[in-house]
Amino acid sequence: MLSKDQLIELLPNAFEVSALPLPNRASGKVRDWYDLPDGKRLIVTTDRLSAFDRILAAVPYKGQILNQLSAWWFEQTQDIIPNHIVSLPDPNAAVVNVAEPFPVEIIVRGYITGVTSTALWYRYSLGERNIYGYEFPEGLQKNQALPEPLITPTTKGGITGHDERLTCAEVVEKGLLDKHTWDQIQAAALAVFKRGQEVAFKAGMILVDTKYEFGCAEDGRIVLIDEIHTPDSSRFWKADTYEERLVAGEDPENFDKEFVRLAYAEKGYRGDGGIPSMPAELWTAASERYIQIYEMLTGKEFVPGAYPVQGRLLDNLKQGGMI
């Protein structure tokens, strides 16, 4: 594990944005992507960390971990459903096959938890018993496991610019997907989530819930795209203290980037107004958390790529003949 002093020294050089001589650059909160020939695309994962729909900081090695961890998970689940990964020419970059994303995000939830407006426990605590089209009994406890994982889809953006909650039936009723495609996606999502829970539990973690994105490849196949089972797309808890804390009525120990959100919430920030400054120790702790999760899940030692990333990335892409 890298020392705190090493991580603090890297903070000014965290990889915030890529600049490559490739066409049609576009950006999301964390990733930049570029067109490549022959139906391929280059996805570059930066160190940007977002929460509350805002980019808050750049955390050393976060991008490398998201890129390599997703690639590892894609490999672990390719027997369930194909994915878009072709190769990793750099620790922070992936070449993928272009796929047309479906207009629905798939949230799979294994536990009744959460305090945001779309969370199961939040809706349940308000007295709702029909949530996302599912009927919930009385007497459920916050953070307890559901009998079976549930799919709670959302639109991507929607008319308000924010994700809109859907029931599984509405995905077809609203014409977002045909029934055959939607049935395939649901079956794949539940199977991938089950695999993720099994792997995470062996590593001492509980995969609580996650987000998947699927797309249609050029050959018509449904493929898993974007990222999978990362600390950005998923909620993890520590497994060894879960039961004890549940019995005591305490929240489980989170083991993802939730502690960053909580640090901002303690300062009264939830996405509105100016972003408060945070001590370097928060970002070194985030780096350490991402590295630890990578090593626990994969069973591999994290090998840090050289910084600054931009020069290294350019060199690796030149060696690969991409630029």
Secondary structure as UniProt FT lines:
FT   HELIX           4..10
FT   HELIX           11..13
FT   STRAND          26..27
FT   STRAND          31..36
FT   TURN            37..39
FT   STRAND          40..45
FT   STRAND          48..51
FT   TURN            52..53
FT   STRAND          54..58
FT   TURN            60..61
FT   HELIX           62..77
FT   TURN            78..80
FT   STRAND          85..90
FT   TURN            91..92
FT   STRAND          93..97
FT   STRAND          99..101
FT   STRAND          104..111
FT   TURN            117..118
FT   HELIX           120..125
FT   TURN            126..127
FT   STRAND          130..131
FT   TURN            132..133
FT   STRAND          134..135
FT   TURN            138..139
FT   TURN            142..143
FT   STRAND          145..151
FT   STRAND          154..155
FT   TURN            158..160
FT   HELIX           168..173
FT   TURN            174..175
FT   HELIX           179..202
FT   TURN            203..204
FT   STRAND          205..217
FT   TURN            218..219
FT   STRAND          222..225
FT   TURN            231..233
FT   STRAND          234..238
FT   TURN            240..241
FT   HELIX           242..247
FT   TURN            248..249
FT   HELIX           258..266
FT   TURN            267..268
FT   HELIX           280..298
FT   HELIX           309..319
FT   TURN            320..321
//
